[in-house]
Amino acid sequence: MKTISLVVNGQGVEKAVSDRTHLGDFLREQVGLTGTHLGCEHGVCGACTVLSNGQPIRACITFAVACDGQVITTVEGYGDDPIMRRLRESFTEHHALQCGYCTPGMLATARDIVLRIPEADEQRVRIELSGNICRCTGYVGIVAAILAVLNDLKIAPDRSVESLRDAVRSGRFIASAQPLSDTFIHFEAQSGPVSANTRATGKSDMPQALAQSGTQKNQTHIDGSFDLAFDAKTVWLFMTDLSSVAACLPGAQIKDQVGHKVHGRVGIKFGPMSASFDGAAILEKDDQAFSAVLKGSGQDSLSQSRATGDVLYRLEVLDQALTRVHVDLAYSLQGPLAQFSRSGLVQEFVRRMITDFGRNVSARLGNPTLADNVPVAAIHPVSIIFSMIWSRIKRLFS
């Protein structure tokens, strides 16, 4: 055993390790930083890439004792690093991650590319990434994200980035990591209630108190509407009764309710994939404007994915006995299911759920004695694909 002292993400670390302990095991098991992923453990896949004195190294084949006295930066410690801040946003914008296993190492390599090769083109970026294996994305989004950062820095140079580049050229090292407790930033969006504004389509009169809570960048928005052959007052009384609403939402169950706050579960099925989100929601409403927003969040027990979102709905009086319900769903997914959140298939799936919900509401209003529980929504992806193709064909010839 040998006692080593090094700086990890801005914090001094002193621990006893064996001569054969690799840096990846040391970071994960003794320092508790599990963001460094171990894949092949032969230095081939690049998932374990971290920075040692600013240079990318393979943590799975680097002995911890060889890093004595060095400054180590892992994915948890980039904090306000000017390059990593740009890369995080660009990776999100270009959908440059799916399962996320390669992402910590991919980000370290991407940062090195931006630092060392400001003029890199697509071919050079792909060559530099050849030591990082991604089994999900096909690299298209990753390459696009890195090129976008390089192009942005060409158009609008950043003084802080140029300082880091100058240090690399001169062989100097600038430690940009700050103490972990002060600057740790999750790659995924922060958890918590998600709010959204109705879209500026000219048709929204959502009260400011309900709609002013700001749209988050990573949210997906889906609009929909359905008509009900009932007067607005009857529809409004039904739509503000959470137990009645849950009974019409496929896969939704309320476990307990206190006022306008509920705890429950929402189950969904998409072909072979299924999830069951347990969570809570609260209803805020404006009775005079016939407008409301249901804010909720939950977590899938199987995948540990987390969903947060707002369901905003507003009634439009079309006739004395005809009411249109406008729905604006704004949601975000974090975790393994996040890769599906923006796909056209999933958005079409949600639109079908809105349609089914409207059909169930109409049936319940017409016959209040119907069964309370609606089965979990199950729609086959193939039928959605054909529906999307047919819709595009009709738009093409209309």
C-alpha positions as CSV (number, residue, x, y, z in Angstrom):
1,M,0.0,0.0,0.0
2,K,1.1,3.5,-0.7
3,T,-0.4,6.8,0.4
4,I,-1.0,9.2,-2.5
5,S,-2.0,12.8,-2.5
6,L,-3.8,14.4,-5.5
7,V,-6.4,17.0,-6.3
8,V,-9.6,15.7,-7.6
9,N,-12.2,18.2,-9.0
10,G,-10.6,21.0,-6.9
11,Q,-10.5,19.1,-3.6
12,G,-7.4,17.5,-2.0
13,V,-7.5,13.7,-1.7
14,E,-5.1,11.6,0.3
15,K,-5.6,7.9,0.5
16,A,-3.7,4.6,0.7
17,V,-3.9,2.5,-2.4
18,S,-2.2,-0.7,-3.7
19,D,0.4,-0.4,-6.5
20,R,-2.0,-2.2,-8.9
21,T,-5.1,-0.1,-8.2
22,H,-6.2,1.6,-11.4
23,L,-7.3,5.3,-11.3
24,G,-10.8,4.4,-12.5
25,D,-11.3,2.0,-9.5
26,F,-9.7,4.5,-7.2
27,L,-12.1,7.3,-8.3
28,R,-15.2,5.2,-8.2
29,E,-14.6,3.1,-5.1
30,Q,-12.4,5.2,-2.8
31,V,-13.4,8.8,-3.9
32,G,-17.0,8.0,-4.7
33,L,-17.1,9.6,-8.1
34,T,-19.1,7.1,-10.2
35,G,-19.4,9.5,-13.2
36,T,-16.2,7.8,-14.5
37,H,-17.5,4.8,-16.4
38,L,-15.5,1.6,-16.8
39,G,-16.2,-0.3,-20.0
40,C,-13.6,-2.5,-21.7
41,E,-11.0,-1.9,-19.0
42,H,-8.3,-2.3,-21.7
43,G,-8.0,1.4,-22.7
44,V,-9.9,0.8,-25.9
45,C,-13.5,2.1,-25.5
46,G,-12.7,5.5,-24.0
47,A,-15.6,5.6,-21.5
48,C,-13.2,6.0,-18.6
49,T,-11.4,9.1,-20.0
50,V,-10.6,11.8,-17.5
51,L,-8.2,14.7,-17.4
52,S,-4.9,14.6,-15.7
53,N,-3.3,18.0,-15.4
54,G,-5.6,19.0,-18.3
55,Q,-4.7,16.1,-20.6
56,P,-7.1,13.2,-21.4
57,I,-6.0,9.8,-20.0
58,R,-7.6,6.4,-19.8
59,A,-8.5,5.8,-16.1
60,C,-8.8,2.1,-16.5
61,I,-5.1,1.5,-17.5
62,T,-3.6,4.3,-15.5
63,F,-2.3,3.3,-12.0
64,A,-3.5,5.6,-9.3
65,V,0.0,5.7,-7.8
66,A,1.2,7.2,-11.1
67,C,-1.1,10.1,-10.5
68,D,0.4,11.1,-7.2
69,G,0.6,14.9,-7.0
70,Q,-1.5,15.5,-10.1
71,V,-4.7,17.3,-10.7
72,I,-7.5,15.0,-11.9
73,T,-10.8,16.3,-13.4
74,T,-13.8,14.0,-13.9
75,V,-17.2,14.6,-15.4
76,E,-18.4,15.8,-11.9
77,G,-15.8,18.5,-11.7
78,Y,-16.1,20.5,-14.9
79,G,-18.4,23.0,-13.2
80,D,-18.1,26.4,-15.0
81,D,-15.4,25.3,-17.4
82,P,-16.1,27.6,-20.5
83,I,-15.6,24.8,-23.0
84,M,-17.6,22.2,-21.2
85,R,-20.4,24.6,-20.6
86,R,-20.7,25.0,-24.4
87,L,-20.3,21.3,-25.0
88,R,-23.1,20.4,-22.5
89,E,-25.5,22.7,-24.3
90,S,-24.4,21.5,-27.8
91,F,-24.7,17.8,-26.9
92,T,-28.2,18.5,-25.7
93,E,-29.2,20.5,-28.8
94,H,-27.8,18.0,-31.3
95,H,-29.0,14.9,-29.4
96,A,-25.4,13.7,-29.0
97,L,-26.2,11.1,-26.3
98,Q,-28.6,8.2,-25.8
99,C,-27.7,5.7,-23.0
100,G,-25.1,8.1,-21.7
101,Y,-22.5,5.5,-20.8
102,C,-19.8,6.9,-23.2
103,T,-20.7,10.5,-22.5
104,P,-18.3,11.3,-19.6
105,G,-15.3,10.1,-21.7
106,M,-16.7,11.6,-24.9
107,L,-17.0,15.0,-23.3
108,A,-13.4,14.9,-22.1
109,T,-12.2,14.0,-25.6
110,A,-14.5,16.7,-27.1
111,R,-13.0,19.3,-24.8
112,D,-9.5,18.3,-25.8
113,I,-10.5,18.7,-29.5
114,V,-11.9,22.1,-29.0
115,L,-8.8,23.2,-27.1
116,R,-6.1,21.7,-29.4
117,I,-7.6,21.9,-32.8
118,P,-9.6,25.1,-33.3
119,E,-9.7,24.6,-37.1
120,A,-10.8,20.9,-37.0
121,D,-13.2,19.9,-39.8
122,E,-15.5,16.9,-39.7
123,Q,-12.9,14.4,-40.8
124,R,-10.4,15.5,-38.2
125,V,-13.1,15.4,-35.5
126,R,-14.0,11.9,-36.4
127,I,-10.3,10.8,-36.3
128,E,-9.9,12.4,-32.9
129,L,-13.0,10.6,-31.6
130,S,-11.8,7.2,-32.9
131,G,-10.6,6.3,-29.4
132,N,-14.1,6.7,-27.9
133,I,-16.7,4.1,-28.8
134,C,-20.4,4.9,-28.8
135,R,-22.8,2.1,-29.4
136,C,-25.9,4.2,-29.7
137,T,-25.7,7.4,-31.6
138,G,-23.8,6.6,-34.7
139,Y,-21.6,9.6,-33.8
140,V,-23.5,12.0,-36.1
141,G,-24.9,14.1,-33.2
142,I,-21.6,14.0,-31.4
143,V,-19.6,15.2,-34.3
144,A,-22.3,17.9,-35.1
145,A,-22.2,19.1,-31.4
146,I,-18.4,19.5,-31.4
147,L,-18.4,21.2,-34.8
148,A,-21.1,23.6,-33.6
149,V,-18.9,24.6,-30.6
150,L,-15.9,25.1,-32.9
151,N,-17.9,27.2,-35.3
152,D,-19.4,29.3,-32.6
153,L,-15.9,30.1,-31.2
154,K,-14.8,31.1,-34.7
155,I,-17.6,33.5,-35.1
156,A,-17.5,34.9,-31.5
157,P,-14.2,34.1,-29.8
158,D,-14.3,33.6,-26.0
159,R,-11.5,35.2,-24.0
160,S,-11.6,32.5,-21.4
161,V,-11.4,29.7,-24.0
162,E,-8.5,31.5,-25.7
163,S,-6.7,31.7,-22.4
164,L,-7.0,27.9,-22.1
165,R,-5.8,27.4,-25.7
166,D,-2.8,29.7,-25.1
167,A,-1.9,27.6,-22.0
168,V,-2.0,24.4,-24.1
169,R,0.2,25.9,-26.8
170,S,2.8,27.0,-24.2
171,G,2.7,23.7,-22.3
172,R,1.1,25.3,-19.2
173,F,-1.8,23.8,-17.3
174,I,-4.7,25.9,-15.9
175,A,-6.8,24.1,-13.3
176,S,-10.3,25.1,-14.1
177,A,-12.1,22.7,-11.7
178,Q,-13.5,24.2,-8.6
179,P,-14.4,22.4,-5.3
180,L,-17.0,19.8,-6.0
181,S,-19.4,20.9,-3.4
182,D,-19.6,24.4,-4.9
183,T,-19.9,23.8,-8.6
184,F,-21.1,20.2,-9.3
185,I,-23.5,20.4,-12.3
186,H,-25.4,17.4,-13.4
187,F,-25.4,16.8,-17.1
188,E,-29.1,16.2,-17.1
189,A,-31.6,18.9,-16.4
190,Q,-32.1,19.7,-12.7
191,S,-35.1,17.9,-11.2
192,G,-38.1,19.7,-9.8
193,P,-41.4,21.0,-11.0
194,V,-41.4,22.0,-14.7
195,S,-43.5,24.9,-15.9
196,A,-44.5,26.0,-19.4
197,N,-46.2,28.8,-21.2
198,T,-48.9,28.2,-23.8
199,R,-47.7,28.7,-27.3
200,A,-48.0,32.1,-28.9
201,T,-50.6,31.0,-31.4
202,G,-53.0,33.8,-30.9
203,K,-55.5,31.5,-29.3
204,S,-54.3,31.4,-25.8
205,D,-55.8,33.5,-23.0
206,M,-54.2,31.5,-20.2
207,P,-54.2,33.7,-17.1
208,Q,-50.8,35.2,-16.4
209,A,-50.7,33.7,-12.9
210,L,-50.9,30.2,-14.5
211,A,-48.7,30.8,-17.6
212,Q,-45.9,33.0,-16.4
213,S,-43.6,30.3,-14.9
214,G,-41.3,30.1,-17.9
215,T,-40.4,27.4,-20.4
216,Q,-37.4,25.3,-19.9
217,K,-35.0,24.6,-22.8
218,N,-35.1,20.9,-22.6
219,Q,-38.9,20.5,-22.6
220,T,-40.9,18.9,-25.4
221,H,-44.2,20.6,-26.2
222,I,-47.2,18.9,-27.7
223,D,-50.5,20.7,-28.5
224,G,-53.8,19.0,-29.0
225,S,-57.6,19.6,-28.7
226,F,-60.9,17.8,-28.7
227,D,-64.5,18.8,-28.8
228,L,-67.2,17.8,-26.4
229,A,-71.0,18.0,-27.0
230,F,-71.6,19.6,-23.6
231,D,-71.8,23.2,-22.3
232,A,-68.6,24.8,-21.0
233,K,-69.8,24.9,-17.3
234,T,-70.5,21.1,-17.3
235,V,-67.1,20.4,-18.9
236,W,-65.3,22.7,-16.5
237,L,-66.7,21.0,-13.4
238,F,-65.6,17.7,-14.8
239,M,-62.2,18.8,-15.9
240,T,-61.4,20.3,-12.5
241,D,-62.4,17.1,-10.7
242,L,-59.1,15.2,-10.5
243,S,-60.6,11.8,-9.7
244,S,-62.8,12.1,-12.8
245,V,-59.9,13.3,-15.0
246,A,-57.7,10.4,-13.8
247,A,-60.5,7.9,-14.6
248,C,-60.4,9.1,-18.2
249,L,-56.6,9.2,-18.6
250,P,-55.3,5.9,-19.9
251,G,-53.1,4.2,-17.3
252,A,-53.6,6.8,-14.6
253,Q,-54.5,5.9,-11.0
254,I,-55.0,8.2,-7.9
255,K,-53.7,6.7,-4.7
256,D,-54.7,9.6,-2.4
257,Q,-55.9,13.1,-2.7
258,V,-55.9,16.2,-0.5
259,G,-57.7,19.2,-2.1
260,H,-56.1,19.9,-5.4
261,K,-53.0,17.8,-4.6
262,V,-52.8,14.1,-5.6
263,H,-50.4,11.2,-5.4
264,G,-50.7,8.4,-7.9
265,R,-49.4,6.5,-10.8
266,V,-49.4,6.8,-14.6
267,G,-48.6,3.7,-16.7
268,I,-47.8,3.7,-20.4
269,K,-47.0,1.0,-23.0
270,F,-45.3,1.7,-26.3
271,G,-44.9,-1.6,-28.2
272,P,-42.6,-3.8,-26.0
273,M,-41.6,-0.9,-23.8
274,S,-43.5,0.0,-20.7
275,A,-43.1,2.3,-17.8
276,S,-45.0,3.2,-14.6
277,F,-44.4,6.6,-13.1
278,D,-45.2,7.1,-9.4
279,G,-45.4,10.7,-8.4
280,A,-47.5,13.7,-7.3
281,A,-49.4,16.6,-9.0
282,I,-51.1,19.8,-8.1
283,L,-53.9,21.6,-9.9
284,E,-54.0,25.4,-10.3
285,K,-57.1,26.8,-11.9
286,D,-58.8,30.0,-12.9
287,D,-62.6,29.4,-12.8
288,Q,-63.5,32.6,-14.5
289,A,-61.3,32.0,-17.5
290,F,-61.9,28.3,-17.7
291,S,-58.1,27.7,-17.6
292,A,-56.0,25.4,-15.5
293,V,-52.6,23.8,-15.3
294,L,-51.8,20.5,-13.7
295,K,-48.1,20.3,-12.5
296,G,-46.6,17.0,-11.8
297,S,-43.5,14.9,-11.5
298,G,-42.8,11.2,-11.1
299,Q,-40.3,8.4,-11.4
300,D,-40.3,5.0,-13.1
301,S,-39.4,2.3,-10.6
302,L,-37.8,0.0,-13.2
303,S,-35.6,2.4,-15.3
304,Q,-35.3,5.1,-12.6
305,S,-36.2,7.6,-15.3
306,R,-37.8,10.8,-14.0
307,A,-40.6,12.8,-15.8
308,T,-41.7,16.3,-15.0
309,G,-44.3,18.3,-16.8
310,D,-47.3,20.6,-17.0
311,V,-50.6,19.9,-18.6
312,L,-52.2,23.3,-19.5
313,Y,-55.8,23.2,-20.7
314,R,-58.3,25.9,-21.6
315,L,-62.0,25.7,-22.6
316,E,-63.3,27.4,-25.7
317,V,-67.0,27.9,-26.1
318,L,-68.1,27.0,-29.6
319,D,-71.8,26.8,-29.0
320,Q,-74.2,26.5,-26.1
321,A,-73.8,22.8,-26.2
322,L,-70.3,22.5,-27.8
323,T,-67.0,23.1,-26.0
324,R,-63.5,22.7,-27.3
325,V,-60.7,21.7,-24.9
326,H,-57.3,23.0,-25.8
327,V,-54.4,21.0,-24.3
328,D,-50.7,22.1,-24.2
329,L,-48.4,19.4,-22.7
330,A,-44.9,20.5,-21.8
331,Y,-42.7,17.7,-20.4
332,S,-39.1,16.5,-20.0
333,L,-37.6,13.1,-19.3
334,Q,-34.4,12.4,-17.5
335,G,-32.7,9.0,-17.4
336,P,-32.7,6.1,-19.8
337,L,-36.1,7.0,-21.3
338,A,-34.9,10.5,-22.1
339,Q,-33.7,9.4,-25.5
340,F,-37.3,8.8,-26.6
341,S,-38.7,12.1,-25.4
342,R,-38.4,14.1,-28.6
343,S,-39.0,11.4,-31.2
344,G,-41.8,11.8,-33.7
345,L,-43.2,8.4,-32.7
346,V,-43.5,9.3,-29.1
347,Q,-45.1,12.7,-29.9
348,E,-47.6,11.0,-32.1
349,F,-48.2,8.5,-29.3
350,V,-48.9,11.4,-26.8
351,R,-51.3,13.0,-29.3
352,R,-53.2,9.8,-29.6
353,M,-53.4,9.6,-25.8
354,I,-54.9,13.1,-25.8
355,T,-57.5,12.0,-28.4
356,D,-58.3,8.9,-26.3
357,F,-58.6,11.0,-23.3
358,G,-61.1,13.3,-25.0
359,R,-63.1,10.3,-26.1
360,N,-63.2,8.9,-22.6
361,V,-64.2,12.3,-21.2
362,S,-67.1,12.5,-23.6
363,A,-68.2,8.9,-22.7
364,R,-68.0,9.7,-19.0
365,L,-70.0,12.9,-19.3
366,G,-72.6,11.0,-21.3
367,N,-72.7,8.1,-18.9
368,P,-71.3,8.8,-15.4
369,T,-71.8,5.1,-14.4
370,L,-68.9,3.9,-16.6
371,A,-66.1,2.1,-14.9
372,D,-63.6,4.4,-13.1
373,N,-60.4,2.8,-14.3
374,V,-59.2,3.0,-17.9
375,P,-56.6,0.4,-18.9
376,V,-53.0,1.4,-19.5
377,A,-52.6,3.0,-22.9
378,A,-51.1,0.5,-25.4
379,I,-50.5,1.6,-29.0
380,H,-48.4,-0.4,-31.5
381,P,-45.6,1.7,-33.0
382,V,-46.2,0.2,-36.5
383,S,-49.7,1.7,-36.6
384,I,-48.3,5.1,-35.6
385,I,-45.6,4.9,-38.4
386,F,-48.3,4.2,-41.0
387,S,-50.4,7.0,-39.6
388,M,-47.5,9.5,-39.8
389,I,-46.7,8.4,-43.4
390,W,-50.4,8.7,-44.4
391,S,-50.7,12.2,-42.8
392,R,-47.6,13.4,-44.7
393,I,-48.9,12.0,-48.0
394,K,-52.2,13.9,-47.5
395,R,-50.3,17.1,-46.7
396,L,-48.2,16.7,-49.8
397,F,-51.2,16.6,-52.1
398,S,-53.4,19.0,-50.2
